[in-house]
């Protein structure tokens, strides 16, 4: 998967914005100003995604390309390799999971506003 496909997928989700708050090399995707994915724009070697803590441990055991979140809370974030060691389907499913976790934590009125 290339960065353009990944970016398009993230931006297709309701209420998603992108920015580079940590400098021009780190792209963040947010829903209601809460980050659900971040990655290196130039390299696109991996992406940090929020994950349910129990599932995060299982994924790390099952996939060499999934490790505790780099520079993130290791309990709630995974770093997922984009080198092909993790399938594109699984990568996108983990994006969905990350987005859903963040979205579910939003206040009801914010969720309603995003959903129209």
Secondary structure as a PSIPRED ss2 file (coil, helix, strand):
# PSIPRED VFORMAT (PSIPRED V4.0)

   1 X C   1.000  0.000  0.000
   2 X C   1.000  0.000  0.000
   3 X H   0.000  1.000  0.000
   4 X H   0.000  1.000  0.000
   5 X H   0.000  1.000  0.000
   6 X H   0.000  1.000  0.000
   7 X H   0.000  1.000  0.000
   8 X H   0.000  1.000  0.000
   9 X H   0.000  1.000  0.000
  10 X H   0.000  1.000  0.000
  11 X H   0.000  1.000  0.000
  12 X C   1.000  0.000  0.000
  13 X C   1.000  0.000  0.000
  14 X C   1.000  0.000  0.000
  15 X C   1.000  0.000  0.000
  16 X E   0.000  0.000  1.000
  17 X E   0.000  0.000  1.000
  18 X E   0.000  0.000  1.000
  19 X E   0.000  0.000  1.000
  20 X C   1.000  0.000  0.000
  21 X C   1.000  0.000  0.000
  22 X C   1.000  0.000  0.000
  23 X C   1.000  0.000  0.000
  24 X C   1.000  0.000  0.000
  25 X C   1.000  0.000  0.000
  26 X E   0.000  0.000  1.000
  27 X E   0.000  0.000  1.000
  28 X E   0.000  0.000  1.000
  29 X E   0.000  0.000  1.000
  30 X E   0.000  0.000  1.000
  31 X E   0.000  0.000  1.000
  32 X C   1.000  0.000  0.000
  33 X C   1.000  0.000  0.000
  34 X E   0.000  0.000  1.000
  35 X E   0.000  0.000  1.000
  36 X E   0.000  0.000  1.000
  37 X E   0.000  0.000  1.000
  38 X E   0.000  0.000  1.000
  39 X E   0.000  0.000  1.000
  40 X E   0.000  0.000  1.000
  41 X C   1.000  0.000  0.000
  42 X C   1.000  0.000  0.000
  43 X C   1.000  0.000  0.000
  44 X C   1.000  0.000  0.000
  45 X C   1.000  0.000  0.000
  46 X E   0.000  0.000  1.000
  47 X E   0.000  0.000  1.000
  48 X E   0.000  0.000  1.000
  49 X E   0.000  0.000  1.000
  50 X E   0.000  0.000  1.000
  51 X C   1.000  0.000  0.000
  52 X C   1.000  0.000  0.000
  53 X H   0.000  1.000  0.000
  54 X H   0.000  1.000  0.000
  55 X H   0.000  1.000  0.000
  56 X H   0.000  1.000  0.000
  57 X H   0.000  1.000  0.000
  58 X H   0.000  1.000  0.000
  59 X H   0.000  1.000  0.000
  60 X H   0.000  1.000  0.000
  61 X H   0.000  1.000  0.000
  62 X H   0.000  1.000  0.000
  63 X C   1.000  0.000  0.000
  64 X C   1.000  0.000  0.000
  65 X C   1.000  0.000  0.000
  66 X E   0.000  0.000  1.000
  67 X E   0.000  0.000  1.000
  68 X E   0.000  0.000  1.000
  69 X C   1.000  0.000  0.000
  70 X C   1.000  0.000  0.000
  71 X C   1.000  0.000  0.000
  72 X C   1.000  0.000  0.000
  73 X C   1.000  0.000  0.000
  74 X C   1.000  0.000  0.000
  75 X C   1.000  0.000  0.000
  76 X C   1.000  0.000  0.000
  77 X E   0.000  0.000  1.000
  78 X E   0.000  0.000  1.000
  79 X E   0.000  0.000  1.000
  80 X E   0.000  0.000  1.000
  81 X E   0.000  0.000  1.000
  82 X C   1.000  0.000  0.000
  83 X C   1.000  0.000  0.000
  84 X C   1.000  0.000  0.000
  85 X C   1.000  0.000  0.000
  86 X C   1.000  0.000  0.000
  87 X C   1.000  0.000  0.000
  88 X H   0.000  1.000  0.000
  89 X H   0.000  1.000  0.000
  90 X H   0.000  1.000  0.000
  91 X H   0.000  1.000  0.000
  92 X H   0.000  1.000  0.000
  93 X H   0.000  1.000  0.000
  94 X H   0.000  1.000  0.000
  95 X H   0.000  1.000  0.000
  96 X H   0.000  1.000  0.000
  97 X H   0.000  1.000  0.000
  98 X H   0.000  1.000  0.000
  99 X H   0.000  1.000  0.000
 100 X H   0.000  1.000  0.000
 101 X H   0.000  1.000  0.000
 102 X H   0.000  1.000  0.000
 103 X H   0.000  1.000  0.000
 104 X H   0.000  1.000  0.000
 105 X C   1.000  0.000  0.000
 106 X C   1.000  0.000  0.000
 107 X C   1.000  0.000  0.000
 108 X H   0.000  1.000  0.000
 109 X H   0.000  1.000  0.000
 110 X H   0.000  1.000  0.000
 111 X H   0.000  1.000  0.000
 112 X H   0.000  1.000  0.000
 113 X H   0.000  1.000  0.000
 114 X H   0.000  1.000  0.000
 115 X H   0.000  1.000  0.000
 116 X C   1.000  0.000  0.000
